[in-house]
Amino acid sequence: MTDFFYLIPISLILGTGGLILFLWTLRNGQYEDLDGAAERILYEEDEPRRDWDGI
């Protein structure tokens, strides 16, 4: 049972690191435009497909 006591600090470090990364992305505006990418794919102009073999 005492062999698993090293897992507690590791899990706390990983959890704190994940929380810090989440707060960093939140502060830098990663979640500001959630619908933009989903709608952008619907409204962009389609470009004609290029033939790479020259036909």
N, C-alpha and C positions, 0 to 999 in steps of 0.2 A: 504494500500500500504506500509506503514511503517513497517508492521508486517513481511514483507519478507526481510528486510535488514540483518537479521541474516543468510540468505542463501548465501549471497555473500562471507563472510569469510569462511563459511563451504566449498563452492565449490572451493575456491582458495586453501584451505588447502588440500582437496582431490586431486585436480589437481596437486599441487606441490608434494604431496606424490607419486602419480602415476608416475610423471616424474622422481623423485628420484629413485624409484624402477626400472624403465626402464633403466635408466643410470647405475644403479648398476649391473643389469643383463647383460647389454652390456659390461661393463668393466670386468666382471668376465667370459666372453667367452661363454655365453649361446647360442649365435647365430653363433658360429664359424662353426659348421658342420651341416648345415641344411639338407643335403642329406644323411648323414650317417645313421640315423635311418630308413629312407625310403628304402635305399638299403640294409641295414643289414637284414631286414626281408626277402628279396629275396634270399640272399646268405648264410644264416645260415643253418647248417646241421639240418635236422629234426630228432628228437628223437622219437623212437617208443612209442606209447601210453601205459601207464601202466594200467593193470587191477587191480582195487582195491578190487574186490571181490574174487580174487584168481583163477579165471577160466582160 
